[in-house]
Amino acid sequence: MRKRSLVLISLLLAPQAVRAEDAYVEGEVLVIFKQNITNEGVKTALNKHSLRMAEQYESVSRNDRRVFSLIREKSRSTAQLLATLQADPNVETVEPNYLRHVSVVAPNDTNFSKLWGLQNTGQTVNALGGSNGVDTKFLEAWRLARPAGAEVVVGVVDTGVDITHPDLAANIWLNPGEIPGNGIDDDANGYIDDIHGYDFAGLTAAITDSSDHGTHVSGTIAAVGKNNLGVIGVDYRAKILPLKVSTNGDTISTSASIAAYNYAIALKQKGINIVALNASFGGGSFSTSEQNAIIALRDAGIVLCAAAGNETTNNDTTPSYPANYNVSNIISVAALTQSNGLASFSNYGATTVDIAAPGENIYSTKPVSQSTVPRVTVSGTTYAAQEIQFSGTIPTSGISGTIYSCGIGNPSNFPSGVRGNIALIQRGTLTFGEKVTNAKTAGATAAVIYDNTTDPLSNLNTFTLGASGTWIPAIQITQADGNAIIAKTLKTATITTFLDLSLAYQFLDGTSMATPHVAGAVAFAAMNFPIETMSQRISRILTHVTFVPALTGKMTTGGRLDLLKMIDTDADGLPDWWETEKFGNLAQTATADPDADGFTNLQEFLAGTSPQIASSRLNFATYAPGGMGLHDFILTFPSMENTIYRVQWSNNLASWSPLGSDLTGTGSVMQVSDPGALPAAPARYYRIEIPPQ
């Protein structure tokens, strides 16, 4: 058994240098008295200065054998209190009562910096600059989020969803009552094999996105978070229920949308926790049937988040439906720019549009099927390529044959041997459509067009055939690669495609992109306040916005979505749900210490401990040798999601060193080991802290 004399267990806010911007509570100081000063001695010393203890942290005092206390005297400044007590021989340490700022840690999703709607630092996104702070306060709100609870579901009434997308797959809803692929309506709801949702336009369980719209919307709502990939959703714990209502990626019949609403209501009545539907579509015709279906959604407790529209019109005078139905469960959403203005395309309405959310230059998921890149291999050498717009589809098996040089694509440039093979054409004179038409007429199975400039492929604009049609597959390559192919003696070629996941994301604009931010917010509210009613959730969102001058008179709230204000309505640094559960009200403050254990409410929240039980504090759950023959020491501790923890070691209790890197809490038990702990080494001590940022 290795020698250990102590494991020091405590929650600490690590000290840091005083900065001008550090805030503190005016008229308050934290005081540590010298070791030989008793409680009575403390009182006597304070009486000399006409001061008294506001709070004594008894547990900490006992642990350190010194009196730790808070001194409050609002008639004196903090500077005066510091001067007075620093001169007192009984005092060991006196310092301001600093207001610590909770650590905000960006997720590890690789493209998080492009999500200005979640965090806007003024960064340039897609060549557009923004304004610092013009965002939904995503990071700040998630630091106050409730630990994982019951499943929350958001229905996406749209063009379908790519449920195979690696940034969505884990968050796609799974029907617990259906057995995959057996061709039977197992849950007797009238839909066969609706494992993840249904296509109410095509009347099939296949919910593949018919464009890219529904997949983009879904990523904003609930893309998987903290997976070192792509993007993250507003509520990355929520599940997406695909409700496909368009087969052509554009038009949506009212009947399909009503069927989707009906399906969602039935699931809700069966106990599926559907809290919102996202309706990023609209039109100018009033439908009593659709309105009544939305009323049914209301009665089932489901919020309908609806896009205000992209016509730059006033919805008060020119309605857009479903956003304009006068039903209390609808939240109508306008689009906000990253510089805090109403997007130029966005509809508005002082009485009919409710709120603005990020809707311009929004980066989110794109169907994987649209994220492939072509390439052409000639006699063992592979050349990068780009698909020409409106090109015919390259089959999965690829296209093989001899590649023939066909000049600039005039009819006379095609040799007879190109029939059943591949045409290589130089850019110039003719349109791309004419070149490919001539290649098709000559019998070519595909066309490869090489550029007439020295630009690299990354600098080339995408060539276009002009319009959709019955085109053969057509790709573009650089001038250098075209010349290299011509120079080859052997001309055996294959055109294939490969998946490039970096292309499975894209920027889109529209109130369609703003609306899922709000749908995600409804899910976030439901996750944090599960017993609140639908009406309370709507109120929580709409009555706690950030007011924006540019939106005044343009919508009922005059503000943008604010997740932080939703979860901390009294702006005291503590989440409403936690205060209500722990104290039954919102009367607490972050710096208060109700159980007088030396740890503030904020520290107790971050540590996941009780603010009313002095013995409840952040603690190592276990600590023991690593095992037979292992020269290490293993410690475990419970963690709160998103909280930063630092474990330190010492062999003299005077100086401390970090035991590895800081750790981000996962919401479950975390483990650290000390490989430097050796049987013959001096005793080592350990402590755990939540460092300031």
N, C-alpha and C positions, 0 to 999 in steps of 0.2 A: 504494500500500500504506500503510495507516494505521500510525502510529507506535505500537509496543508494546515495552516493555522487559522485561515479566515477566508470566507467569501463575503466581501462587502456588497450588500444588496441595497440599492437605493435608486430613486429617480432624481436625476440632476438636470438642471438647465445649465449647460456648461458656461463658464465665464467667458466674456469676450471684451475686447477693448472698448472703452466708451467712445462713441462717435457723436458728432453734433446732431445727427438725425435721430439718435436713439430717443424714443419717447419714454416718459416716466410719469407716475402719478404725482402731481404737484402737491406738496405738503405732506408727503409720506416718505419714510426711509425704513430700510431693513437694517436691523442692528444685531450683531453677535457680541455678547458680553464675554469678558475674560473668564477662564475656567473656574477660578476660585470665587466668582461672584454668584451668590445664591439669589433666589427669587426675591427675598426680602431686600438684599443688597441692591438688586436692580431697581426695585421700587424706590428705595432711598435715593439712589443716584438720579433717577428720573425726576423725582420730586424737586430736587435742587434746581432743575431746569424748567419746572412747571410743566412736565410732560408725563405721559403715562402710556403703558402698552395698549395698543388697540387689539393686538392679537399676539398670543404666544404659541409657538409651534412646539408643543410639549414632546411629541415623539422624537422630533429631530434634536431637541434640546437634550433629552435623555440619552440619545445615541451618541452625541458628541460631547456630552458633559459640559455644555455651555448653554446659556439661555439665548435662544433665537427668538426674535420678536419683530413685530411691525409697530412702528411709532407713527402716529398720525396727529398732526396739528395744523389744521387748515389756515390758522391765522398767521402761520409762518411759511416762508418759502422753503423748498427743498434745499436750496443752497444754505439758508440760515440753519436748518436742522443739521445738515452735514457739518457745518463749521462748529456748531455747539457740541455735537457728540464726538467729533474727531478729537476734540480737546479734552474729553473726559477720560481720566485714567482707568476707569472701569470698562471702557469700551475697547473691544478688539477690532471690530470691523463695522463700518457704517457705509451704506450705499443707497443710491436712489431706488425706488420701487419701480423698476423698469417694466415697461409694457413690451413683452416679447411678441414678435410676429411669427405666426405659425409658419413652418417651412412649407414652401410650395415646390414640389418636384415634378418636372415635366415627365410624362410617360415615355417609355422607350420605343414607342411606335415611330418608325423611321421617318415618316413625313409629318410628324406633329407640328413642326414649324410652319407648315403650309396651311394649317387650320387656324387662320386668324380669328375666326368666329369663336374659338375656344380660348386662345391666348393671343392677344394683339399687343406686341411690343413696339409697333411701328415698323415691323420688318417688311421688306419687299417680298411680295408674293405674286408669282406669275407676272413680273414686271410692273406691278402696281404697289405703290407705297401706302401705308396705313397710318392710323393715329393711335398712339400708345393708350391702352386701356379700353379701346372700343371693342369689347368682346362680351361674352356671356358670363365671365368670371367662373369658368369651368374648373380650373385648378383649385381656386380658393374654396369653391363649394364642395368639391370632392374631398377636401381635407376634413370637412365636417360631416361627411356622409355616414349613414347608418351601416354597420357591418351587414354582410350579405344576409338576406332574408328570403321571403317567399318569392317565387318567380313572378315577374311582371312582363306582360305581353303587349306589344304594339302591332296593330294590323296595318299593312302597307297596301292601300287600295291603289293599284298602279299597273304598270306594264309587265309585271312579274319581277322576279328576283333571281339572280344567279346564286343559288344556294350552295354551289360548289366553291365559291370564292373563298380563298383561305382566310380572308379578314372578316368573313360573315358566317362561314359554315357552322362554327361552334355556337352561334347565337341564333340559329334558325329554330323556330318552334317545332316541337315534335308532338304529334297527336298521340296521346297515351292510349287511345281506344282503337287504334287502327294497326293492322298487321301489314307490313310492307309487301307489295307485289303479289298478293294472293287473289286479286281480282274480286274481292268481296267487300261489301260495305259493313265492316266489322262493328262499327259503332252505331250503325243504323241511323245515320243522319242524312241519308240520301245521296252521299258522295262516296264513290269507290276509291280506295287507296289515297285518300287525302291525308297523306303522312305529314306533310308540312304546310298544307294550305290547298288552294284550288284555283283553277282558271275558270272564271265565271263567264268569260267571253267564248272561249274554245270548248268549254264543257269537258274538261279533262283535268286530271291531277297533275299534269305536267305544267310547271309554273315558271319555265324558262323565260327570262326577260326578252320581250319582243323588240326592245330597243336597248337603251341603257339607263332609262329614267328611274325605274323602280329600284335598280341596284344602287344607283347613286343616292337616292333618298334613304335607302336602308342603311347605308354606311354612315350617314350623318346621325341617324337615330341610335344605332347600336352596333357599329363595327366593334369587333373584339378588341379589347384594350390590353396594353402592356404585354404584347406578344412579339415585340421586336419586328413588327411588320406594319407597313403602310400607315393607316389612320386609326382613329379611335372615335367611338360614338359618344354622343352627349350622355346617354345612359348605357355604358358598355356592359352592364350586367343584364340588360333587358333582352327579351327574345323577340324576334321578328316573325310575324305571321304573314306570309305572302298571300295577298288577295288579288289575283290577276284579273284585270277587267279590260284589257286591250290586246288584240292579236296583231295589230299592225304598228304598235308602238306609238300611236298618235291619238286615234279617236277612241272614245269610251261611251258605250251606250248607257243610258240611265238604268236600264233593266239590269245590266251587269253590275253596276255599282250598288243597286238596291239588293241584288242577290248576295253581294259581298257583305253588305250591312246585316242582312238577315242571318248569314252564316256566323258572323261574329257574335250576334246576339245569342244565337243558339249555344255557341261555345261558352259564352259568359254564363248563361243559365245552367250549364253543366258544371260550372265551377272553375273554368279557365279564367285566370285573372287578366282579362283584356281591359286595359285602362284607357286606351286611345286608339283611334284610327287616323292615319295620315292620308289626306286627300289633296294631293298636289296637282289639281286639275280644276278646270272651271269652264263655264259657258254662260251665255246670256239668257237662256230660257228657263223660266220658272216651272218647276214640276211639283205638283201637289203630292204625287206618289213618293218622290224622293224626299220631300220635306217630311212627310209622315214617317218614312223609314228612319230619318234622322231623329225625329221625336222618339221613335222606338229605341234608338241607340241611347238617347238621353234617359229614358225610363229604365234602361238596363244599366245605367251608370257608366257609359262609355263616352269619352270626349271625342269630338270630331275636329281635328286641326285642319283647316282649309286654307288653301292659297288664295290671296286676294286677287291675283291676276296680274298679267304683264302688259297691259294695254296703256299704261300711263293715264288712266281715267279715274274719275271720282266715283267710287262704288255707291255713294249716297244717291247719285242721280243716274248712274248707268250700272245696274246690278250685275254681279258675277256670282254664279251659283256653282257649288253649294255654299260658298262663303257668305252669301247675303241672306240666307234663310234666317228668319228671326226666331231661332231656337236656342235655348240657353246653354246647350252643350257645345256650341260651335265657338272655336277661337279662330278668328280671321287674321291672317298673317301677311304683313307687307315685308318688303326686302330692304335691308340696311346695307350700306356700303362700309368698307373697312376704314373710311375716314369720317364715319358717324353721320352720314346723310341718307336721305331716302333715295334708293336706287332710281336712276332715270327712267327705267321701264316699269317700275312698280305702281300698281294701283294703290289708292288710298281712300279714306273716307272718315270724316270726323265722327260719324255715328255708326258706321257699319264695319270699319276695320279696327281691330282691337290692339294689335301690338306689332312691332317690327323685330325682325331677327336677321342675323347675317344671311344675305342672299345673293351677293355678287362675288364672283371669283371664288367659288366654294369647291374645295377639293374633296373628292370622295371616291368610293369604289366604282369600278367599271366591270362589266361582264368579262370573265376570263376568255370566253370565246372570241371576244373582240380585241384580244391582247396578244395576238400572234404576229410574228415577223417573218416575212419570206426570205429565202436565200436561194442562190443558184450555185450548184456545184458543177464544174466543168473539168473533166479529166483529173479528178482528185483535188482540185483547188476550189474552195468555197468562197463565194463573194456575198457580202451583205447587200440587202435590197430593201426597198419599200414598196408596199402595194399601191398601185395607182387607183385613185378614187373611182368607184363604181365597177372595179374589176370583177371578173368572174371569180368564183371561189376555187381556190387550190384544193384538190381533194386530199384527204388525210394520207393517202398512199403516195402523194406527190405526182409529178408529171415528168416523165423521162423521154429522152429521144436525142437525136442529133440536133445541135444548134447551128443554124445557118445565118450568115451575115446577109442582111436584106436592105442595105443602104439606109436611106431616110424613110423608107416605107411607101414609096410610090408603087403602084401595081406592077410596073415593069421590073422592080427591084427584087421580086420574090422568085427564087429558083423553084423548079418543079419539085425538087427533093424536100422542100419545106413542108409539103403535105404530110400530115401525121407527125410532124416534128415541131421544133421550137424556133421562132423567128427572133433574131437579134437585130434591133433597129436603132439607128442613131437619131437623136433629137435634132429637129430643124425643119423649117418651112411648113410642113403639114401639121395639123392639130394632132394631139395624141389620139383622139377619137378616130380620125381618118387613118392613122397608121395602124391602129388595132383592127379597124374594120377591114382594111386591105389584107392584113395578116390572116384574119378569119376567112376572108374570101379565098385566099390562096391555100386554105386548108390547114394552117398552123394550129397546133393545140394550145399554144401559149405564146405570149410576146414579152420580150425583155428589151426595154428601151434604155439606152445609155446616154448620159448627158453630153452636152457640147461645151461645157465649161470645165475648169479644173477644180471646182468646189468639191469639198467632201460631202458625203451623203447627208451628214447632219445639218449641212447648210442649205440643202436643196428643198425647195417648196414641194409639197406633194403634187405630183402630176394628176390631172383629172381627165376622165373620158367625157365629161360634160353632163351626163345624165345616166340614170340607171337604164339597163337594157340587157339583152342576151349576149353579154360580152364574154370572150374567152379570158382566162386568167392573164393579167398583165402586171408586170413589176418594173421598177426603175432601178438603175444602178449608176455608178459614177462613170465618167469618161475614161478614167484610168483602167477601171475594171473591164469596161467594154473593149478597150484596145487590147488588154491582156488576153481576153477570150478570143479575139480575132487572131492573135498571134499564135495561139495554140495549134498544134498539128492535129491532135485528136480532139474531136468536138462532142464527145459523149456528155450529155448534160442531164441534170435532175433539178427540178424546182420543188422545194419543200417549204414547210412552215415550222416554226418552233415557238413555244410559249415563252413570253418575256413578262414575268410578273410585275416588273417595274412599269409596264404599260397598263396594268389592270386598275389604274386610277386616272381621274381626269378632273379638270376644272369645268364647272357649269355655272350659269347665272340664272336667276329667276326666283319668283316667289315660291316656286316649287322647291327651291333649295333652302329658303328661309323656313318654310313650314315644318320640315322634319326636326329643326332645332327645337321648335316648340313641342312637337310630339315627344321628343326625347326628354324635354323638361317635365311633361306630364308624367312620364314613366319615372323620372328622378323623384318627383314629388310623391308618387305612389310608393316608391321604394322606401323613402324616408318617413312617410306619414301614412302607413298602411290602413289605419282606421278612419282616415278622413274620407268624406264623401266626394263624389265627383265635383259638386259645386264648390266645396272647400278647396279642392285642388285648383280649379279654375281661378278662384279668387286669390289663392296664394301666388299664382303666376301673374295675374293682371294687376293686382294691387301692390306689387313689389317690383316694379320695373325701375330702370334708370332713365330719368327724364332726358330727352334730347331736344334741344331747341328746334332743330330742323323738322321735328315730327309734330310740333305743336299745331293743333288744328287739323292734323292729317289722320288722326286715329283716336280712339276713345281714351287710351292711356297716355298718349303722347310720349311713349318711351320704348326702350328696347328690352329684350329679354335679359333677366339678371338671375342666374342660378344661385348666387350667394345670398342675395336679398330674400329669395324664396325660402332658403333653409335656415337663415338667421335673420328673422324679420325685425328683431329689436337691435340688431347690429352690435351685439355685445361680445362677439367672438366665440359664442357657444351655439351649437345647433339647437334649434327649437325643440326637436324631438328628444334630445338628451335632457335638456332642462325640464321638459314636461314629465318625462319618465322618472327622473331622479328627484324632482322637487314639486311637481304638480303645477308649476307656473313658470313664467319667464322672468322672474324677479331677480335671478342671480346675476352675478358679473363674473367675468373670466378671472379676475384677480382675487375673488373671495375664497375663503378657506373654511367652509362650514364645519368640518370635523376637526379643525385645528390640528391637523397632522403635519403642517408645514408645506403642504402641496396645494396649489390653487385649483380652482375648478377646471381651468384650462389644462393644467398638468394632469389632473385626474382623468379628464376626457381623453387626452392623447394617450395615456397609459392604459385606458380601459379599466380603471379602478373606480371604486365607489367614493363619491365626494362626501358621504355621510358616515363612513365607517373608518375610523382613524387607522385601524390595522390593515386596511386594504390599500395596497400600493404596488407599484411595479416591482416584480420580483423574479429572480431566476427560479424556474419551475424545478429543474434538476441540475445537479452538478456532480460529476463523477469522473474517475479515470476512464480513458478511452477503451481499455481492455487489456488483456494479457499481452505483454510485450510492446504495447503501443506507448510511445513517449508523448502523450498529449493529455489534455484535460477537456472534457466536453461539458458545455453548459447549454441549457435550453431556457427559453422564456416565451410567454404568450405575446402576440403582437396585434396591433391594430393596423388595418390596411391604410397605406399611404403615410404612416408615421415613420420618421427616421429615427433609428436607434444606433447608438455607439457603445460598444463594449470595450472596456479598457482593463489593463492589468498593471500591477505594480509589485515590487518586492520590498517597498519600504513605506508605503502609504503617503509618501511625500510627493513623488513624481509619478505621473501616469502616462502610459503609452497605449495607443489604439491596438486592439486585437483584431487586425484585419481592417477592411473598409467599412464605412457606415452601411447599415442595412435598411432597406425599405420594407416596412411591415406588410405582410400578406394577409393578415386576418387569422392566421393559424400559428401554431407553435414554430419558433425558429431555433436553429441550432448554430452554435459557434464552437470552435475547438482551438486549443492553445498548443500548437506543436512544440513550443519552446519550453513547456513544463516537463522537466526531467526529474527522475527519482532523487538524484543527488543534488539538485539545484536548490537554491534558497526558496523559502516559502513565497508563494505568489498570491496576490489578492486581486479580486475582480470587482468591477462595478459596471452598471449599465446606466446610460443617460440618454435623454432626448436633447440633442444639441440645438442651439439657436441657429437661425440661418440669416 
